[in-house]
């Protein structure tokens, strides 16, 4: 069983984020972090409102949800 956590997913997003939009999929994040896509998707949904330095939004759905991540310019 994986030890993926909300904190781990948050750190991953912060590492991957840029001022240009970055598009990530829960299954790809889960693969990189050795966790389940379902858990990652749940954490991403929770993090949407918690991130002040960046925006995180569901962008599209096909075989899996794509998330658009962008650092907010200050």
N, CA, C and O atoms as a printed pandas DataFrame, in Angstrom:
     atom_number atom_name residue_name chain_id  residue_number  x_coord  y_coord  z_coord
0              1         N          UNK        A               1    0.840   -1.182    0.000
1              2        CA          UNK        A               1    0.000    0.000    0.000
2              3         C          UNK        A               1    0.882    1.240    0.000
3              4         O          UNK        A               1    1.916    1.267    0.666
4              5         N          UNK        A               2    0.491    2.234   -0.721
5              6        CA          UNK        A               2    1.301    3.444   -0.817
6              7         C          UNK        A               2    1.054    4.362    0.382
7              8         O          UNK        A               2    0.014    4.302    1.037
8              9         N          UNK        A               3    2.029    5.193    0.636
9             10        CA          UNK        A               3    1.934    6.138    1.743
10            11         C          UNK        A               3    1.717    7.547    1.208
11            12         O          UNK        A               3    2.207    8.518    1.785
12            13         N          UNK        A               4    0.985    7.657    0.109
13            14        CA          UNK        A               4    0.740    8.960   -0.491
14            15         C          UNK        A               4   -0.134    9.787    0.461
15            16         O          UNK        A               4   -1.052    9.268    1.096
16            17         N          UNK        A               5    0.175   11.074    0.540
17            18        CA          UNK        A               5   -0.577   11.952    1.428
18            19         C          UNK        A               5   -0.902   13.260    0.715
19            20         O          UNK        A               5   -0.366   13.562   -0.351
20            21         N          UNK        A               6   -1.772   14.003    1.320
21            22        CA          UNK        A               6   -2.129   15.311    0.777
22            23         C          UNK        A               6   -0.892   16.207    0.687
23            24         O          UNK        A               6   -0.719   16.950   -0.279
24            25         N          UNK        A               7   -0.049   16.125    1.694
25            26        CA          UNK        A               7    1.183   16.916    1.728
26            27         C          UNK        A               7    2.111   16.536    0.571
27            28         O          UNK        A               7    2.742   17.402   -0.035
28            29         N          UNK        A               8    2.189   15.250    0.273
29            30        CA          UNK        A               8    3.025   14.774   -0.830
30            31         C          UNK        A               8    2.509   15.293   -2.162
31            32         O          UNK        A               8    3.291   15.735   -3.003
32            33         N          UNK        A               9    1.204   15.242   -2.359
33            34        CA          UNK        A               9    0.588   15.738   -3.591
34            35         C          UNK        A               9    0.799   17.252   -3.699
35            36         O          UNK        A               9    1.109   17.764   -4.775
36            37         N          UNK        A              10    0.630   17.956   -2.593
37            38        CA          UNK        A              10    0.849   19.409   -2.586
38            39         C          UNK        A              10    2.286   19.735   -2.991
39            40         O          UNK        A              10    2.507   20.612   -3.826
40            41         N          UNK        A              11    3.251   19.047   -2.414
41            42        CA          UNK        A              11    4.663   19.284   -2.740
42            43         C          UNK        A              11    4.938   19.000   -4.214
43            44         O          UNK        A              11    5.696   19.729   -4.854
44            45         N          UNK        A              12    4.339   17.966   -4.744
45            46        CA          UNK        A              12    4.515   17.612   -6.156
46            47         C          UNK        A              12    3.990   18.733   -7.051
47            48         O          UNK        A              12    4.646   19.117   -8.019
48            49         N          UNK        A              13    2.817   19.254   -6.729
49            50        CA          UNK        A              13    2.226   20.322   -7.534
50            51         C          UNK        A              13    3.084   21.577   -7.479
51            52         O          UNK        A              13    3.315   22.218   -8.505
52            53         N          UNK        A              14    3.552   21.929   -6.302
53            54        CA          UNK        A              14    4.403   23.110   -6.146
54            55         C          UNK        A              14    5.672   22.961   -6.980
55            56         O          UNK        A              14    6.127   23.920   -7.605
56            57         N          UNK        A              15    6.235   21.768   -6.989
57            58        CA          UNK        A              15    7.455   21.506   -7.764
58            59         C          UNK        A              15    7.206   21.633   -9.265
59            60         O          UNK        A              15    8.063   22.134   -9.994
60            61         N          UNK        A              16    6.052   21.189   -9.728
61            62        CA          UNK        A              16    5.746   21.175  -11.159
62            63         C          UNK        A              16    5.161   22.483  -11.685
63            64         O          UNK        A              16    5.203   22.743  -12.888
64            65         N          UNK        A              17    4.616   23.306  -10.790
65            66        CA          UNK        A              17    3.931   24.534  -11.204
66            67         C          UNK        A              17    4.900   25.543  -11.806
67            68         O          UNK        A              17    6.083   25.577  -11.470
68            69         N          UNK        A              18    4.363   26.364  -12.708
69            70        CA          UNK        A              18    5.136   27.393  -13.383
70            71         C          UNK        A              18    4.201   28.565  -13.653
71            72         O          UNK        A              18    2.989   28.447  -13.475
72            73         N          UNK        A              19    4.758   29.692  -14.081
73            74        CA          UNK        A              19    3.905   30.836  -14.418
74            75         C          UNK        A              19    3.101   30.546  -15.679
75            76         O          UNK        A              19    2.036   31.127  -15.886
76            77         N          UNK        A              20    3.596   29.669  -16.500
77            78        CA          UNK        A              20    2.827   29.192  -17.653
78            79         C          UNK        A              20    1.970   28.025  -17.166
79            80         O          UNK        A              20    2.411   27.254  -16.314
80            81         N          UNK        A              21    0.771   27.885  -17.685
81            82        CA          UNK        A              21   -0.081   26.771  -17.250
82            83         C          UNK        A              21    0.595   25.415  -17.460
83            84         O          UNK        A              21    1.212   25.157  -18.494
84            85         N          UNK        A              22    0.458   24.573  -16.462
85            86        CA          UNK        A              22    0.959   23.207  -16.507
86            87         C          UNK        A              22   -0.255   22.304  -16.382
87            88         O          UNK        A              22   -1.140   22.549  -15.562
88            89         N          UNK        A              23   -0.294   21.269  -17.188
89            90        CA          UNK        A              23   -1.434   20.357  -17.177
90            91         C          UNK        A              23   -0.988   19.004  -16.643
91            92         O          UNK        A              23   -0.055   18.396  -17.168
92            93         N          UNK        A              24   -1.659   18.539  -15.602
93            94        CA          UNK        A              24   -1.296   17.287  -14.945
94            95         C          UNK        A              24   -2.519   16.388  -14.851
95            96         O          UNK        A              24   -3.655   16.857  -14.790
96            97         N          UNK        A              25   -2.265   15.104  -14.840
97            98        CA          UNK        A              25   -3.331   14.116  -14.655
98            99         C          UNK        A              25   -3.073   13.350  -13.363
99           100         O          UNK        A              25   -1.929   13.061  -13.010
100          101         N          UNK        A              26   -4.144   13.034  -12.675
101          102        CA          UNK        A              26   -4.036   12.319  -11.403
102          103         C          UNK        A              26   -3.294   10.994  -11.580
103          104         O          UNK        A              26   -2.494   10.611  -10.727
104          105         N          UNK        A              27   -3.555   10.306  -12.669
105          106        CA          UNK        A              27   -2.895    9.006  -12.856
106          107         C          UNK        A              27   -1.387    9.159  -13.065
107          108         O          UNK        A              27   -0.613    8.294  -12.653
108          109         N          UNK        A              28   -0.968   10.250  -13.699
109          110        CA          UNK        A              28    0.469   10.482  -13.890
110          111         C          UNK        A              28    1.136   10.874  -12.571
111          112         O          UNK        A              28    2.248   10.435  -12.275
112          113         N          UNK        A              29    0.457   11.693  -11.793
113          114        CA          UNK        A              29    0.984   12.063  -10.477
114          115         C          UNK        A              29    1.080   10.820   -9.608
115          116         O          UNK        A              29    2.085   10.602   -8.931
116          117         N          UNK        A              30    0.032   10.007   -9.628
117          118        CA          UNK        A              30    0.016    8.772   -8.834
118          119         C          UNK        A              30    1.153    7.846   -9.240
119          120         O          UNK        A              30    1.781    7.215   -8.389
120          121         N          UNK        A              31    1.413    7.764  -10.519
121          122        CA          UNK        A              31    2.497    6.927  -11.005
122          123         C          UNK        A              31    3.844    7.439  -10.490
123          124         O          UNK        A              31    4.685    6.656  -10.049
124          125         N          UNK        A              32    4.042    8.755  -10.551
125          126        CA          UNK        A              32    5.296    9.350  -10.072
126          127         C          UNK        A              32    5.468    9.195   -8.565
127          128         O          UNK        A              32    6.587    9.039   -8.076
128          129         N          UNK        A              33    4.360    9.238   -7.831
129          130        CA          UNK        A              33    4.423    9.172   -6.371
130          131         C          UNK        A              33    4.143    7.783   -5.812
131          132         O          UNK        A              33    4.109    7.593   -4.597
132          133         N          UNK        A              34    3.944    6.824   -6.690
133          134        CA          UNK        A              34    3.650    5.450   -6.289
134          135         C          UNK        A              34    2.402    5.378   -5.404
135          136         O          UNK        A              34    2.419    4.790   -4.322
136          137         N          UNK        A              35    1.321    5.993   -5.895
137          138        CA          UNK        A              35    0.068    5.994   -5.161
138          139         C          UNK        A              35   -1.089    5.663   -6.071
139          140         O          UNK        A              35   -0.890    5.276   -7.223
140          141         N          UNK        A              36   -2.298    5.814   -5.564
141          142        CA          UNK        A              36   -3.474    5.508   -6.371
142          143         C          UNK        A              36   -4.018    6.783   -7.007
143          144         O          UNK        A              36   -4.062    7.829   -6.359
144          145         N          UNK        A              37   -4.430    6.701   -8.265
145          146        CA          UNK        A              37   -5.012    7.859   -8.940
146          147         C          UNK        A              37   -6.247    8.395   -8.214
147          148         O          UNK        A              37   -6.481    9.603   -8.199
148          149         N          UNK        A              38   -7.025    7.518   -7.624
149          150        CA          UNK        A              38   -8.228    7.931   -6.911
150          151         C          UNK        A              38   -7.867    8.812   -5.707
151          152         O          UNK        A              38   -8.515    9.829   -5.462
152          153         N          UNK        A              39   -6.834    8.417   -4.963
153          154        CA          UNK        A              39   -6.398    9.213   -3.810
154          155         C          UNK        A              39   -5.849   10.561   -4.263
155          156         O          UNK        A              39   -6.133   11.589   -3.648
156          157         N          UNK        A              40   -5.068   10.559   -5.331
157          158        CA          UNK        A              40   -4.504   11.813   -5.853
158          159         C          UNK        A              40   -5.625   12.750   -6.281
159          160         O          UNK        A              40   -5.592   13.936   -5.953
160          161         N          UNK        A              41   -6.614   12.242   -7.005
161          162        CA          UNK        A              41   -7.737   13.064   -7.456
162          163         C          UNK        A              41   -8.482   13.662   -6.269
163          164         O          UNK        A              41   -8.898   14.820   -6.310
164          165         N          UNK        A              42   -8.645   12.886   -5.231
165          166        CA          UNK        A              42   -9.319   13.375   -4.032
166          167         C          UNK        A              42   -8.510   14.515   -3.402
167          168         O          UNK        A              42   -9.080   15.539   -3.025
168          169         N          UNK        A              43   -7.210   14.349   -3.286
169          170        CA          UNK        A              43   -6.358   15.394   -2.704
170          171         C          UNK        A              43   -6.336   16.637   -3.582
171          172         O          UNK        A              43   -6.331   17.755   -3.067
172          173         N          UNK        A              44   -6.322   16.460   -4.897
173          174        CA          UNK        A              44   -6.337   17.610   -5.795
174          175         C          UNK        A              44   -7.617   18.419   -5.609
175          176         O          UNK        A              44   -7.579   19.649   -5.596
176          177         N          UNK        A              45   -8.732   17.743   -5.468
177          178        CA          UNK        A              45  -10.005   18.423   -5.242
178          179         C          UNK        A              45   -9.964   19.223   -3.942
179          180         O          UNK        A              45  -10.462   20.348   -3.888
180          181         N          UNK        A              46   -9.379   18.652   -2.907
181          182        CA          UNK        A              46   -9.272   19.327   -1.618
182          183         C          UNK        A              46   -8.324   20.521   -1.686
183          184         O          UNK        A              46   -8.551   21.538   -1.032
184          185         N          UNK        A              47   -7.267   20.393   -2.477
185          186        CA          UNK        A              47   -6.258   21.449   -2.560
186          187         C          UNK        A              47   -6.704   22.646   -3.387
187          188         O          UNK        A              47   -6.107   23.718   -3.280
188          189         N          UNK        A              48   -7.725   22.494   -4.200
189          190        CA          UNK        A              48   -8.192   23.581   -5.065
190          191         C          UNK        A              48   -8.399   24.880   -4.292
191          192         O          UNK        A              48   -7.985   25.941   -4.759
192          193         N          UNK        A              49   -9.015   24.820   -3.145
193          194        CA          UNK        A              49   -9.331   26.017   -2.373
194          195         C          UNK        A              49   -8.217   26.413   -1.406
195          196         O          UNK        A              49   -8.227   27.521   -0.871
196          197         N          UNK        A              50   -7.264   25.520   -1.179
197          198        CA          UNK        A              50   -6.225   25.777   -0.182
198          199         C          UNK        A              50   -4.984   26.463   -0.735
199          200         O          UNK        A              50   -4.179   26.988    0.035
200          201         N          UNK        A              51   -4.816   26.470   -2.035
201          202        CA          UNK        A              51   -3.598   27.021   -2.629
202          203         C          UNK        A              51   -3.790   28.510   -2.912
203          204         O          UNK        A              51   -4.643   28.891   -3.714
204          205         N          UNK        A              52   -2.996   29.344   -2.255
205          206        CA          UNK        A              52   -3.125   30.780   -2.482
206          207         C          UNK        A              52   -2.094   31.290   -3.494
207          208         O          UNK        A              52   -2.341   32.286   -4.174
208          209         N          UNK        A              53   -0.961   30.630   -3.597
209          210        CA          UNK        A              53    0.104   31.085   -4.493
210          211         C          UNK        A              53   -0.074   30.585   -5.921
211          212         O          UNK        A              53    0.661   30.991   -6.821
212          213         N          UNK        A              54   -1.045   29.707   -6.129
213          214        CA          UNK        A              54   -1.268   29.166   -7.473
214          215         C          UNK        A              54   -2.728   28.815   -7.650
215          216         O          UNK        A              54   -3.480   28.661   -6.688
216          217         N          UNK        A              55   -3.103   28.696   -8.905
217          218        CA          UNK        A              55   -4.468   28.261   -9.198
218          219         C          UNK        A              55   -4.438   26.811   -9.649
219          220         O          UNK        A              55   -3.524   26.377  -10.351
220          221         N          UNK        A              56   -5.447   26.078   -9.234
221          222        CA          UNK        A              56   -5.581   24.666   -9.563
222          223         C          UNK        A              56   -7.037   24.449   -9.934
223          224         O          UNK        A              56   -7.933   24.669   -9.120
224          225         N          UNK        A              57   -7.269   24.016  -11.167
225          226        CA          UNK        A              57   -8.646   23.799  -11.587
226          227         C          UNK        A              57   -8.761   22.578  -12.479
227          228         O          UNK        A              57   -7.843   22.220  -13.217
228          229         N          UNK        A              58   -9.930   21.952  -12.380
229          230        CA          UNK        A              58  -10.200   20.834  -13.274
230          231         C          UNK        A              58  -10.342   21.421  -14.663
231          232         O          UNK        A              58  -11.096   22.368  -14.884
232          233         N          UNK        A              59   -9.606   20.844  -15.590
233          234        CA          UNK        A              59   -9.554   21.422  -16.928
234          235         C          UNK        A              59  -10.351   20.612  -17.936
235          236         O          UNK        A              59  -11.076   21.182  -18.752
236          237         N          UNK        A              60  -10.232   19.334  -17.894
237          238        CA          UNK        A              60  -10.948   18.514  -18.861
238          239         C          UNK        A              60  -11.032   17.082  -18.400
239          240         O          UNK        A              60  -10.271   16.633  -17.543
240          241         N          UNK        A              61  -11.962   16.386  -18.980
241          242        CA          UNK        A              61  -12.133   14.972  -18.637
242          243         C          UNK        A              61  -12.164   14.161  -19.923
243          244         O          UNK        A              61  -12.926   14.446  -20.848
244          245         N          UNK        A              62  -11.344   13.182  -19.951
245          246        CA          UNK        A              62  -11.410   12.209  -21.039
246          247         C          UNK        A              62  -11.327   10.856  -20.357
247          248         O          UNK        A              62  -12.303   10.409  -19.755
248          249         N          UNK        A              63  -10.209   10.215  -20.437
249          250        CA          UNK        A              63  -10.044    8.964  -19.701
250          251         C          UNK        A              63   -9.733    9.246  -18.238
251          252         O          UNK        A              63   -9.993    8.415  -17.369
252          253         N          UNK        A              64   -9.174   10.422  -17.972
253          254        CA          UNK        A              64   -8.953   10.862  -16.600
254          255         C          UNK        A              64   -9.009   12.386  -16.584
255          256         O          UNK        A              64   -8.866   13.031  -17.623
256          257         N          UNK        A              65   -9.214   12.945  -15.423
257          258        CA          UNK        A              65   -9.318   14.395  -15.314
258          259         C          UNK        A              65   -7.949   15.035  -15.467
259          260         O          UNK        A              65   -6.957   14.573  -14.902
260          261         N          UNK        A              66   -7.920   16.096  -16.236
261          262        CA          UNK        A              66   -6.704   16.892  -16.375
262          263         C          UNK        A              66   -6.854   18.113  -15.478
263          264         O          UNK        A              66   -7.915   18.735  -15.429
264          265         N          UNK        A              67   -5.792   18.447  -14.778
265          266        CA          UNK        A              67   -5.781   19.581  -13.873
266          267         C          UNK        A              67   -4.856   20.653  -14.439
267          268         O          UNK        A              67   -3.741   20.361  -14.873
268          269         N          UNK        A              68   -5.324   21.874  -14.431
269          270        CA          UNK        A              68   -4.534   23.010  -14.904
270          271         C          UNK        A              68   -3.957   23.693  -13.665
271          272         O          UNK        A              68   -4.691   24.094  -12.762
272          273         N          UNK        A              69   -2.621   23.818  -13.639
273          274        CA          UNK        A              69   -1.919   24.422  -12.508
274          275         C          UNK        A              69   -1.118   25.604  -13.020
275          276         O          UNK        A              69   -0.401   25.502  -14.015
276          277         N          UNK        A              70   -1.248   26.731  -12.325
277          278        CA          UNK        A              70   -0.507   27.924  -12.725
278          279         C          UNK        A              70   -0.192   28.747  -11.486
279          280         O          UNK        A              70   -1.051   28.945  -10.626
280          281         N          UNK        A              71    1.052   29.228  -11.400
281          282        CA          UNK        A              71    1.458   30.099  -10.302
282          283         C          UNK        A              71    0.836   31.465  -10.526
283          284         O          UNK        A              71    0.915   32.021  -11.621
284          285         N          UNK        A              72    0.218   32.001   -9.487
285          286        CA          UNK        A              72   -0.367   33.336   -9.570
286          287         C          UNK        A              72    0.745   34.373   -9.520
287          288         O          UNK        A              72    1.623   34.318   -8.659
288          289         N          UNK        A              73    0.698   35.307  -10.442
289          290        CA          UNK        A              73    1.698   36.375  -10.443
290          291         C          UNK        A              73    1.300   37.404   -9.405
291          292         O          UNK        A              73    0.134   37.786   -9.303
292          293         N          UNK        A              74    2.286   37.850   -8.632
293          294        CA          UNK        A              74    1.964   38.849   -7.615
294          295         C          UNK        A              74    2.601   40.172   -7.902
295          296         O          UNK        A              74    2.426   41.120   -7.137
